[in-house]
Amino acid sequence: MSVELNGTDVDTTTSTGEAERPLLQIKDLKVAFRTQTGDVTAVDGVDITLYRGQSLAIVGESGSGKSTTAHAIINLLPGSGRITGGQILLDGEDLAKASKKDMESIRGRKIGFVPQDPMSNLNPVWSIGFQVEEAIRANGIASGRKEVKQRAIEVLKQAGLQDADRRLKQFPHQFSGGMRQRVLIGMGLAADPQLLIADEPTSALDVTVQRVILDHLESLTRELGTTLLFITHDLGLAAERAEQLVVMYKGKVVESGPSREILQNPQHPYTQRLVAAAPSLASRRIQATGSIHAAEQAIAADAATAAGDELDLIATAEARAAALEAAASAPPAIVVENLTKVFKIRGSGDFKAVDDVSFQIAKGTTTALVGESGSGKSTVAKMLLKLEDSTSGRILVGGQDLASLTGPELFKLRSRMQPVFQDPYGSLNPLRNIGNTIGEPLFTHKVGDRRSRRERVYELLDQVALPRTLIGRYPNELSGGQRQRIAIARALALKPEIVVLDEAVSALDVLVQAQILRLLADLQSELGLTYLFITHDLAVVRVIADNVCVMQKGRIVEAATTDEVFDNPKEQYTQDLLAAIPGANIELGA
C-alpha cells in the first residue's frame, strides 16, 4: 500500500507485505460541551489518519473545532467538554476509552503537547528550570535530583537555548516570546514522544524567530522520528511545513489531502474562502467598503468577478492616493522626535531599548512598525500610550507634548487614544464578563447611561463579528481569536481618534483577520482614525498600512511607503524579514 505525500508515492507496507498501521487514527470523533441550554457539539464526526513520520496541519477559523480535536486526543478538554462518540486510536489503543491513570502515562511519554500561548502556559512565579524539571519528573524520564537537572539542561539545549545551565534560574518574564516558545517545545519533546501536537506554536513570534523555531522543530522531529500534528491558522506555514492538510469548518472536516495540492487547488467553497482571505506579499491595501467594494469581493473570493476586481483595485488605489494627499497637507496626528528609552538593569548596566527613533503619522493614515522580537517596537508603543516614560526625545499627539500632560489632561487623552495589546488573555480581566469588559471604557469615562452603554456593547459585538450571546461569558470560555476580537471591541468603544494595535490580529484565523482588517479600514474611513500598527506579520502590513518603519535593535533602519518597502527593500535586514515569511514563495490558489 502507498500514500501520496506532496506528489510522491511513499510506501506504507511493512517487510512482511502487510499495510502499516497508522500511528494516529481518529474515527467519527464527536465532542460536546454541556451548557445551561443543553449540549453544544464542537466536533462532529471527524476522521483523521496520520502515519509515522508524517506531518499534518489542521486549519480552520476560530471555533471550527481544530484545537478541541487536539485537546480531545490527549483527553484535556476544557470545562464541561467531553468525548460523546467515536474512537481515537494511538498505535491501535483507543484513547477515548482510556482511564485517567492510563492517560497520565500516555501524555508526555507517547504524546507531547506544545500549547498556544507560552506566557499563560508557563507559571510566572516558578523558574524555568523548576518547570522543566517538574515535567521531566512527571514523565518519568529521570528521577535523581542531579539526573533531572542534567536532563533539563539537555532539553533546553535541544530546544535551541545554548546557555541553558545559566537560564535555569530565570523566570518566564525574563525570556522573549521566542525563548518561551522554545522552552515549551523542549518540554513537549522531553520524553521523545511518538506524536507531538503543536497548537499555534509560532503565532506570537516574528517571522525570523518563527523560521528558526520551525526549522529547529522540524530537525528535532526528524532526528527523533516524531510524528507532527500542527494546529494553525497560517496557511503559508501549513503549505510550507506540513505534508498533509485537514480543513475544518463548524466541527467537521470539509477537505483533506496533500497540503500544497489543497491550497493551490482548493475544491471546497470554504477552503477557497480561506485561501482567498489569506494576506500575501501580492496583496494590496484594503479600502473602506463604504466607498469601494473591492475588499469585500476579495474576501468573498468569487472567481467570477476577477475581471471586475481589477478595475476596482485601480479605483481603490486612486481613492487611497487622494486620501493620503489630503492627509499630508494637514498637521500630523503623531510626531515622534529623537525618542530614546534606556532601561537600568541591576547587575548588567544600562540597556538601550529604543535608540533615537523619529517618525510622523498623518491623520487618518496607518503606519506599521515591524521588526524582530526585542527590536523596540512595543516599547515605542508603550511610550506613546504613556505607559512608559521616555529617557529623551519627545512625542506630540495632536500638537500636545505628552511629557507636559498631567492627571486630568492625560485621562482626557486616553479617551482619544486607545490600545489593543498583544496578549488578549493577559489584557482581559478573567473576573469580568464580556459585556462589562467591553463597556468598561464607557463606564470609566462616564459615557451614556446603563441602557445606552449596553446598546453600544451590542453594536461593538456586531462590528467584530461576535454573537451577542457572548455578553455574559468570561474570557476563559472563549477561543484565542474571540478574546482578541473582544480586546479590539473594547478599544473601539469610545470611538477614539488614535488606536495603537500591538499584534492585534496575530491570534486570528485568516477569515476573521480579513474581517477585522476590513473593519479597521472602514472605521478609519468613517471616523478619520489614525493607526499605529505593530506587527511581525509582513503580509498583514501589506493590506493595512500606508507607511512602514522597520526597526532593528532599537533603531529605525528603513522607513518608506508600504509599496516601496515591499517592492524595493533597500536594507538587507528588510529583505531577510520578507524572505522569512512562511510560504512566501508558494503561490496559493483561489
C-alpha positions in Angstrom: 0.0 0.0 0.0 1.2 3.6 -0.6 0.0 7.1 0.2 0.8 10.2 -1.7 2.8 12.9 0.1 3.4 16.1 -1.8 3.0 14.3 -5.1 5.4 11.4 -4.2 4.2 7.9 -3.5 5.5 6.7 -0.1 5.4 3.0 0.6 3.5 2.3 3.9 3.9 -1.5 3.8 6.0 -3.5 6.3 8.7 -6.0 5.4 6.0 -8.8 5.6 3.9 -7.0 3.0 1.2 -6.0 5.4 -0.1 -2.4 5.4 1.5 -0.3 8.0 -0.9 0.6 10.9 -1.4 4.4 11.3 0.1 5.9 14.4 -3.0 8.0 14.9 -6.4 7.2 13.6 -9.4 9.3 14.6 -12.7 7.7 13.6 -16.1 9.6 13.7 -15.0 11.7 16.7 -17.7 13.7 18.4 -17.1 16.2 21.2 -19.8 18.2 23.0 -19.8 20.9 25.7 -22.6 20.9 28.4 -24.3 24.3 28.7 -27.4 25.6 30.6 -29.4 25.2 27.4 -28.2 21.7 26.6 -25.2 20.1 24.8 -23.3 22.1 22.1 -21.5 19.9 19.6 -18.0 21.3 18.9 -16.5 18.4 16.9 -18.9 16.4 14.8 -17.8 13.2 13.1 -14.1 14.0 12.4 -11.9 11.4 10.7 -8.1 11.8 10.5 -5.4 9.3 9.7 -1.7 10.0 10.4 1.2 7.7 9.7 4.6 7.6 11.5 6.9 10.3 10.4 4.3 12.4 8.7 3.4 16.0 9.4 -0.2 17.1 9.3 -1.8 20.5 9.8 -5.3 21.2 10.8 -6.6 24.6 9.7 -9.9 26.5 10.0 -11.4 29.6 11.5 -11.6 30.2 15.3 -14.3 27.9 16.7 -14.0 25.4 13.9 -13.1 22.7 16.4 -9.4 22.3 15.5 -8.0 22.9 19.0 -10.9 20.9 20.5 -9.8 18.0 18.4 -6.2 18.3 19.6 -7.3 18.5 23.2 -9.6 15.5 22.8 -6.6 13.4 21.6 -4.8 14.0 25.0 -8.1 14.0 26.9 -7.6 17.5 28.3 -10.8 19.1 27.1 -11.6 22.4 28.9 -14.6 23.0 31.1 -17.6 20.7 30.5 -16.2 19.3 27.3 -16.4 15.5 26.8 -16.0 12.9 24.0 -19.5 11.7 23.1 -18.7 9.3 20.3 -16.0 7.8 18.0 -12.5 6.5 18.5 -9.0 8.0 18.9 -6.6 5.2 18.2 -2.9 5.7 19.1 -1.0 2.8 17.7 -4.2 0.8 18.0 -5.1 1.8 21.5 -8.4 3.7 21.9 -7.6 6.8 23.9 -11.3 7.7 24.1 -11.8 4.8 26.4 -8.5 5.1 28.4 -8.7 5.6 32.1 -7.4 8.8 33.8 -4.3 6.9 35.1 -3.6 5.5 31.6 -3.8 8.9 30.0 -1.4 10.4 32.6 1.2 7.8 31.5 0.5 8.5 27.8 0.8 12.3 28.0 4.4 13.4 27.7 5.7 9.9 27.1 3.8 8.9 23.9 2.2 12.3 23.1 3.9 15.6 23.5 2.0 18.9 23.5 3.1 22.4 22.8 0.3 24.8 23.8 -0.7 28.0 22.1 0.3 30.8 24.5 3.7 30.4 26.1 3.2 33.2 28.6 0.0 31.8 30.1 1.2 28.2 30.0 4.4 28.9 32.0 3.9 29.7 35.6 5.2 33.3 36.2 6.2 32.5 39.9 8.3 29.5 39.1 11.7 29.5 37.5 12.1 27.9 34.0 14.4 25.2 35.5 11.8 24.2 38.1 9.1 23.9 35.4 11.2 21.9 33.0 12.4 19.6 35.8 8.8 19.1 37.0 7.8 18.0 33.5 10.7 15.6 33.4 9.8 14.0 36.7 6.1 13.7 35.8 7.1 11.9 32.6 9.4 9.5 34.5 12.3 10.4 32.3 14.7 10.8 35.2 14.5 10.5 39.0 17.6 11.6 40.9 17.9 15.4 41.5 21.2 15.6 39.7 20.0 13.5 36.8 16.8 15.5 36.5 18.7 18.8 36.4 21.1 17.4 33.8 18.2 16.3 31.6 16.6 19.7 32.0 19.7 21.3 30.6 19.8 18.8 27.7 16.2 19.5 26.9 16.7 23.3 26.8 19.8 23.0 24.7 18.0 20.7 22.4 15.3 23.3 22.1 17.9 25.9 21.0 18.9 27.6 24.3 22.7 27.2 24.3 23.3 28.8 27.7 20.7 26.6 29.3 22.6 25.9 32.5 22.6 29.7 33.3 18.9 30.1 32.1 17.5 27.5 34.5 17.3 30.1 37.4 15.5 32.7 35.2 11.7 33.3 35.2 9.3 33.4 32.2 9.1 37.2 32.1 12.9 37.3 31.6 12.6 35.3 28.4 11.5 36.7 25.0 8.4 35.2 23.3 10.7 33.1 21.1 12.6 31.8 24.0 9.5 30.9 26.0 8.2 29.0 22.9 11.4 27.0 22.8 11.0 26.1 26.4 7.5 24.7 25.7 8.8 22.8 22.6 11.6 21.4 24.7 9.2 20.2 27.4 6.9 18.7 24.7 9.8 16.7 23.2 11.5 15.9 26.5 10.3 12.2 26.6 10.9 11.7 22.8 7.2 11.1 22.2 5.8 9.3 19.2 3.4 12.1 18.4 3.9 15.9 19.0 0.8 18.2 18.9 1.8 21.8 18.4 -1.2 24.2 18.9 -0.3 27.5 17.1 3.4 27.1 18.0 4.6 30.3 16.4 1.6 32.6 16.1 3.0 35.1 18.6 6.5 35.1 17.0 8.1 37.4 14.5 9.0 35.8 11.1 12.7 35.4 11.6 12.3 33.7 15.1 9.4 31.8 13.6 11.6 30.3 10.9 14.3 29.4 13.4 11.8 27.7 15.7 10.1 25.8 12.8 13.4 24.7 11.3 14.5 23.5 14.7 11.3 21.7 15.4 11.5 20.1 12.0 15.0 18.9 12.6 14.2 17.6 16.1 11.2 15.7 15.0 13.1 14.2 12.0 16.0 13.1 14.3 13.6 11.6 16.8 11.3 10.1 14.2 8.4 12.0 15.8 5.1 12.4 14.0 3.9 16.1 14.0 0.4 17.4 14.2 0.1 21.2 13.7 -2.9 23.3 14.7 -2.6 26.6 12.8 -4.4 29.5 11.1 -1.4 30.3 9.0 -1.9 28.8 5.5 1.6 29.7 4.4 3.0 27.8 7.4 0.7 24.8 6.6 1.8 24.8 2.9 5.5 25.0 3.8 5.8 22.8 6.8 3.0 20.1 6.7 2.8 17.2 4.2 -0.9 16.6 4.8 -3.7 19.1 5.5 -7.1 18.9 7.1 -9.5 21.8 6.7 -12.2 22.0 9.5 -15.4 24.1 9.5 -18.1 24.1 12.2 -16.7 20.9 13.8 -16.5 18.9 10.5 -13.6 18.0 8.1 -14.6 19.6 4.8 -11.4 18.8 2.8 -8.2 16.8 3.4 -5.2 15.6 1.5 -1.6 16.8 0.5 -1.3 20.4 1.8 0.1 22.1 -1.3 -2.3 20.4 -3.6 -5.3 21.6 -1.5 -4.0 25.1 -1.0 -3.1 25.6 -4.7 -6.3 24.0 -6.0 -8.9 24.2 -3.2 -12.2 22.3 -4.0 -14.5 23.1 -1.1 -16.0 26.6 -1.1 -14.9 27.2 2.5 -11.3 26.3 1.6 -11.5 28.6 -1.3 -12.6 31.4 1.0 -9.8 30.7 3.4 -7.2 30.8 0.7 -8.6 34.0 -0.8 -8.7 35.8 2.5 -5.1 34.9 3.4 -2.9 38.1 3.1 0.2 37.7 1.0 3.0 39.7 -0.5 0.9 40.1 -3.6 -2.0 41.7 -1.6 -2.8 45.4 -1.9 -4.2 47.9 0.7 -7.7 47.2 1.9 -10.0 50.1 1.2 -13.2 51.1 3.0 -16.1 49.0 1.8 -18.4 52.0 2.2 -16.9 53.7 -0.9 -15.4 50.8 -2.8 -16.4 47.1 -2.6 -13.2 45.6 -3.9 -12.1 44.4 -0.4 -15.5 42.7 0.1 -15.1 40.9 -3.2 -11.5 39.9 -2.4 -12.6 38.3 0.8 -15.6 36.6 -0.7 -13.3 35.3 -3.4 -15.8 34.8 -6.1 -13.6 33.9 -9.0 -16.3 35.1 -11.5 -15.7 38.7 -10.5 -11.9 38.6 -11.1 -12.1 41.0 -14.1 -14.2 43.5 -12.2 -11.8 43.3 -9.3 -9.0 44.6 -11.5 -11.0 47.8 -12.2 -12.0 48.1 -8.6 -8.3 47.8 -7.5 -7.4 50.7 -9.8 -10.3 52.8 -8.3 -9.3 51.9 -4.7 -5.7 52.8 -5.3 -6.8 56.2 -6.7 -9.2 56.8 -3.8 -6.5 56.0 -1.2 -3.9 58.2 -3.0 -6.3 61.1 -2.8 -6.9 60.5 0.9 -3.2 60.3 1.6 -2.6 63.5 -0.3 -5.2 65.3 1.8 -3.7 63.9 5.0 -0.2 65.0 4.0 -1.3 68.7 3.9 -2.9 68.5 7.4 -1.0 68.7 10.7 0.3 65.2 11.6 -1.7 63.3 14.3 1.5 61.9 15.9 5.1 63.2 15.8 7.9 61.2 17.4 11.3 63.0 17.6 14.6 61.5 18.7 12.9 59.1 21.1 15.2 57.1 23.3 14.4 54.7 26.1 17.1 53.3 28.4 16.3 50.6 31.0 18.6 50.2 34.0 19.2 46.5 34.6 20.5 45.5 38.0 24.0 44.0 37.7 24.1 44.4 33.9 24.2 48.2 33.4 22.1 50.1 31.0 20.1 48.6 28.1 19.0 51.0 25.3 15.7 49.5 24.0 14.8 52.5 21.8 17.6 54.5 20.2 16.9 57.9 18.6 13.7 57.0 16.8 11.8 59.6 14.8 8.7 59.3 12.6 5.4 61.0 11.9 1.9 59.6 11.3 -0.5 61.7 9.2 -4.1 62.0 10.5 -6.3 59.2 9.1 -3.4 57.0 7.9 -1.8 53.8 9.2 1.9 53.4 10.0 3.3 49.9 10.7 6.2 49.3 13.0 7.8 46.0 12.1 10.9 44.1 13.3 12.1 41.1 15.3 11.2 40.4 18.9 13.2 42.7 21.0 13.7 45.4 18.3 11.9 48.0 20.5 8.7 48.4 18.6 6.4 47.6 21.5 8.4 49.9 23.8 7.7 52.8 21.4 4.0 52.0 21.6 4.1 52.0 25.4 5.8 55.4 25.5 3.2 56.7 23.0 0.5 55.4 25.4 2.3 56.9 28.4 2.7 53.5 30.0 6.5 54.1 29.9 8.3 57.4 30.3 10.9 58.2 27.6 14.5 58.8 28.6 14.9 61.6 26.0 13.2 62.9 22.9 9.5 63.9 22.7 6.1 62.7 21.5 3.5 65.1 20.2 -0.2 63.9 19.9 -2.4 66.4 18.1 0.3 69.0 18.8 0.4 68.3 22.5 3.7 67.2 24.1 2.9 64.1 26.2 5.6 65.0 28.7 3.7 68.1 29.8 0.3 66.3 30.4 -0.8 65.7 33.9 -3.7 63.8 35.5 -6.9 65.2 34.0 -5.3 66.1 30.7 -3.8 62.6 30.5 -7.2 61.0 31.3 -8.8 63.0 28.6 -6.1 61.9 26.1 -6.8 58.3 26.9 -10.4 58.6 25.6 -8.9 59.8 22.3 -6.1 57.2 22.1 -6.8 53.5 22.8 -4.6 50.4 22.8 -5.1 46.8 21.7 -2.5 44.7 23.3 -0.6 41.6 22.0 -1.9 39.1 24.6 -5.7 39.1 24.6 -5.9 36.8 27.7 -3.5 38.8 29.8 -5.2 42.1 28.9 -8.8 40.9 29.8 -9.9 40.6 33.4 -10.8 37.0 34.0 -13.3 38.0 36.7 -15.3 40.4 34.4 -17.8 39.1 31.8 -17.5 40.1 28.2 -20.3 42.8 28.5 -18.6 44.5 31.4 -15.2 44.2 29.7 -16.3 45.9 26.5 -18.3 48.5 28.4 -15.6 49.3 30.9 -14.2 52.4 29.0 -17.7 53.8 28.6 -18.3 53.5 32.4 -14.8 54.8 33.3 -15.2 57.9 31.1 -18.9 58.3 32.1 -20.3 58.0 28.6 -24.1 57.5 28.4 -26.4 55.7 30.8 -26.6 52.0 31.6 -29.0 51.3 28.7 -27.1 53.2 26.0 -23.8 51.6 27.2 -25.4 48.1 26.8 -26.6 49.0 23.3 -23.1 50.2 22.4 -21.7 46.9 23.6 -24.1 45.0 21.3 -23.1 47.3 18.4 -19.4 46.6 19.1 -20.0 42.8 19.2 -21.7 43.1 15.8 -18.8 45.1 14.4 -16.2 42.5 15.4 -18.4 39.6 14.2 -19.2 38.0 17.6 -22.6 36.8 18.6 -24.4 38.9 21.2 -24.9 35.7 23.3 -21.3 36.1 24.4 -22.1 39.1 26.5 -22.5 37.1 29.7 -19.5 34.8 29.2 -16.0 35.1 30.6 -12.6 35.2 28.8 -11.6 31.6 29.8 -14.7 30.4 27.9 -13.6 32.0 24.6 -11.0 30.9 22.0 -7.8 33.0 21.5 -9.3 34.6 18.4 -12.5 35.5 20.1 -10.6 37.1 23.0 -8.6 39.2 20.6 -11.8 40.4 19.0 -13.1 41.4 22.4 -10.0 43.4 23.0 -10.5 45.2 19.7 -14.2 45.9 20.5 -13.2 47.4 23.9 -10.6 49.7 22.2 -13.2 51.0 19.8 -15.9 51.6 22.5 -15.1 55.3 22.9 -14.7 55.9 19.1 -11.1 57.1 19.6 -9.0 59.2 17.2 -5.9 57.1 17.5 -5.6 53.3 18.0 -2.4 51.6 18.9 -2.6 48.0 17.8 0.2 45.7 19.2 0.0 42.4 17.3 -3.8 42.9 17.2 -4.5 40.2 14.6 -1.7 37.8 15.2 -4.0 35.3 17.0 -6.8 35.4 14.4 -7.6 33.0 11.7 -7.5 34.4 8.1 -11.2 34.9 7.7 -11.6 36.7 11.0 -8.4 38.5 10.3 -9.8 39.7 6.9 -13.0 40.9 8.7 -11.0 42.8 11.4 -8.7 44.4 8.9 -11.6 45.4 6.7 -13.4 46.7 9.8 -10.4 48.8 10.7 -10.3 50.2 7.2 -14.0 51.1 7.3 -13.6 52.8 10.7 -10.6 54.7 9.5 -12.6 56.0 6.5 -15.7 56.7 8.6 -14.1 58.3 11.7 -10.8 59.5 10.3 -8.9 57.2 12.7 -5.1 57.1 12.9 -3.4 53.7 13.5 0.0 52.7 14.8 0.1 49.1 13.8 2.8 47.0 15.4 3.2 43.5 13.9 5.6 40.8 12.9 3.3 39.7 10.1 4.5 41.5 7.0 1.7 40.1 4.8 -0.8 41.9 7.1 1.3 45.1 6.8 0.8 44.9 3.1 -3.0 45.1 3.3 -3.4 47.6 6.3 -0.5 50.0 6.3 0.2 53.2 4.2 3.7 53.6 5.6 6.2 51.2 7.2 9.1 51.7 9.7 11.4 48.8 10.0 13.1 48.5 13.4 16.3 46.6 14.3 18.0 46.7 17.7 16.1 49.9 18.8 16.7 51.9 15.7 14.6 52.5 12.5 16.7 51.1 9.7 14.2 51.7 6.9 11.1 53.9 6.5 9.1 54.4 3.4 5.6 53.8 1.9 4.4 50.2 2.1 4.8 49.7 -1.7 8.4 50.9 -1.7 9.4 48.7 1.2 7.8 45.6 -0.3 8.7 46.2 -3.9 12.1 47.6 -3.4 13.6 46.9 0.1 16.9 48.7 0.4 18.2 47.2 3.6 19.4 43.6 3.9 17.6 43.2 7.2 14.2 44.1 5.5 15.0 41.7 2.7 15.6 39.0 5.3 12.3 39.7 7.0 10.4 39.4 3.7 12.2 36.2 2.8 11.4 34.6 6.2 7.6 34.8 5.7 6.2 31.2 5.8 5.1 30.1 2.4 6.2 33.4 0.8 7.3 31.6 -2.4 4.3 29.3 -2.5 1.5 30.5 -4.8 -1.8 29.7 -3.2 -4.8 29.0 -5.4 -8.2 30.7 -5.5 
